Amino acid sequence: MQDPVLIVGASGTIGGAVARRLKAEKRAVVLHGGTDSDRLLSLGRDLNSPTVSGDLSDVETVAAIAAREDLGMDRLSGIVFAAARPFPHKLTLRTDWTVFQDQIDSQLKALHTISTGLIPAMKNRPGGARIVVLSTEYVLGMPPQKIAPYAAAKAALTAYAKVLAQEVLKHDIRVHILAPGMVPSALTADMPDEYLAQVADGMPEKRLTAAEDVADVCSFLLRPAGDTLYGTVVPVSRAPRRV
């Protein structure tokens, strides 16, 4: 049996696109979602791939997933961290702290918990192992207004991944960081179509970044060819360059 890649947030737009891309390349995947949603289960059926669910910021949940040898969790070749949780788009001073905490828990805390729970089994495996962490292009340059909880959580996530990339390299594990541009998804669901159209019109190519764009680069970073990019924030965006 092929050593699998765990896709955290597979029920989301980007996570689902990554799963489909990897399966098209004949790679084994384990699909994770926060709950056993219809979307997650449907994706599992479509790709003939196993699914797991639960809050990955919870130590016991991660331990239970790590113990699933029947899914190959003891021989993971990679992890794609594409967790995303919608949040209200409000001015910072009108945003309750609980929104910040929810974003921090679903991003930084979840990545730390799965890293401590799953990375030990990934050390020094034949061919190495690779972890791709989904950040955002908003960590490059000035972020827009009304996204402070999301931007703060992603900034912390990015800093964590940069440090982790240095610490686990000696174990033949590469940690990559992707910074996608705005992708139509659950995170943009409360934005008017007119606004999204205006944003797209301001792009050099007159279109938003697609989930498939992110999946293409993610696929590359999960192969040895992308190893030299470890610890680097790699933009994946149709927007004007931010750096």
N, C-alpha and C positions, 0 to 999 in steps of 0.2 A: 504494500500500500504506500502511496506517495505521501511524503511528509507535508502536512497541510499548512495553510496560512489562515490565521484567525483574523476575521474582519469585524472589528468593533464598530457598531453603527451600520450594519449591513442593511437595516430596514430604512435607512435614510437615502436620499438621492445620490450622494457621492459614494457612500459605502456600497449601495446596490450596483452602481456603475462599475466600481472596482471589482466586485464579485463576478459580474458578468464578463468583464474583460479577462480576468484570471481563468475562469472556467473555459472561455474560448481558446485559451492557450493550454488547455488540458491540465491545469493545476488544480490540486485539491484545496478546497476551502471549507472552513467552519464559519457559519454565519451567526453573528451575535446581534441581538436587539435588546432594548431595555425591557420589553415585554414580549410575550408570544403574540404579537400583533398579526393581523391577517396579512399584512404586507410582508412581514418576515417569513411567515409560514408559506406564503405563496411563492416567494423567491426561492425558498428551500426546495419546494416541489419542482419549480421551473428548472433549477440547476442541479437537481438530484443531489443536494448537499445537506449535511446535518445542520441543525440550528440549536443555539443555546440562548438563554435570556437571563436577565437579572441586572441588578444595580452593581456595576463594576467598581463603585467607590466603597463597596462593602467587602471587608476582608473574607468573611465566610463564604460569600457568593463566589468570589474569585477562587478560593481554595477548592470549592466544590467543582468548579469548571476545570481547574488544573488537574483534578483527580480523574477526569474522564479519559482514561487511556483508550477506551473504545472509539473515541473521536480523534485519537492521535495527539492529544494535548501534551503528552510527554515527549513528543518529537516534532514540535513546531519548527517550521523553517522560517516563519515570519509572522509579523503582526502588522495590521493596518489599523491605526487608531483614527477612526472617522466619526467619532461620537459628536452629536450635535443636538442641542435642545433649544427649542424656540424660546424667545424672551420678548417682553413688551418693549417696543421702541419708544422710549421716553427720554426727556431731558434728564441728565444725571441727577440733579438735585430733587427731581420728582420720582426717583426710582428707589424703592425700598431695598434695604440691605439684603433681604431674603432673596431677591433676584440675583444679586452679586454672588451670594453664597451658593445658590443653585448652579450657577455657571461655573464657579470655581470647583465645586464638588464633581460636576459632570465632566470637567476637563482635567484639571490638575490632579485632583484627588484620585479620580478613576485611573489616570495614566500611572500614577505612582503605585496604586494598589495592584494593577495588573503587571506592572514591571517587577515588583517585588515577588509576586506570586508565580509569574511565568518565565521570566528571564533565566532563573537558575537552570532550568531544564534545556535552555537554548544555547548554553555556553559550549564553545569548542566543538560544535557539531560538524560533521563532514560537509564541506562546502560553505560553512559559515551560516549565519542567520541575519535577517534584515527586518528592521522595524521602520515603518513609515508613519510619521505623526502629522496629522492634518492641522495646520495652523490657519492663518488667514493673511491676505496681502495687507491687511490693516496694521500688521506689526511692522510694516515697511512705510516709513513716512508718517504723515498726519492722518489719523483715522477720522471718519465722518462723525457727525453728532448723533446722539440718541442710541449709541451702542456701547456705552461704557462698560456694562457688566460683561458683555461678550468680548470686547477688546481687551479688558483687563485679564480675563481668564485665559484668553489665547496668548497674551504676552507672557503670563506666568508659565503656561504650558510650553511655549517656545524656549524660554530660558532653561526650564527643566530639561527639555530634550537636548539642548546644546551641551549641557553638563553631562547628562547621561551618555551622550555619544562618545565623549572622551573616556568615560570610566569603563565602558564595556567593550571598547575596541580591542583590548588585549585578549578578550574572550572570543574574538572573531565574530563579533556582532556589530553591524553597522546600523546606526540610528539616523534616519533621514527626516527632513522637515519640509513639508510642502506648504506653500502659501497661496491657496487658490483665490482668484478674484470672485466677484459676486456671481453665484450660481443660482438660478431659479430653483427653489427648494422650500421646505417647510419654514426655513428661517426668513424667507421673503414673502411668505403667504399673506401677511397682513399689509403688504405694500400694494398700492393701487397699480393696476396694469399700466395706466398712463405714466406713472413714475418710472416703472421698469423700462418702458419704451423710451422714455427720455434718456435714461441712463445708457441704454444700448445705443441710442443715436449719438451719444457723446463719445462712444468708443471708436478707435481708429478703424476697426473693421465693421462697425455698426452692428455689433452683436455682443451678447454677454458670454462669459465663460460657460462652457458646457461641462456637465459632470463627466462626460466622456473624455474631455480634454485632461481633466485631473486623473482619470483612470489610466490614460495612456502613459503619463509621466510616472504614476505610481507603479505601473507594471515594469517600467524601465528600472526604477530604483530597487525593485525586488530581485533584480538580477545582478550578477557580479559586475556587469558593465557599468553599473552606477555606483560602485563602491567608493570611488574617490570623492563623491559628493557628500559623504557622511558629515553630519553636524552643520551642514550649510542650509540656510533658508532658501529654498528654490521656488521662485514665483511661477505660478501657473495661471496666467490671467490674460484676457483679451483687452484689458484696460491699458491706458497710457502707463509707461514705466514710472514706478514710484521711487526708484533709487537711481 
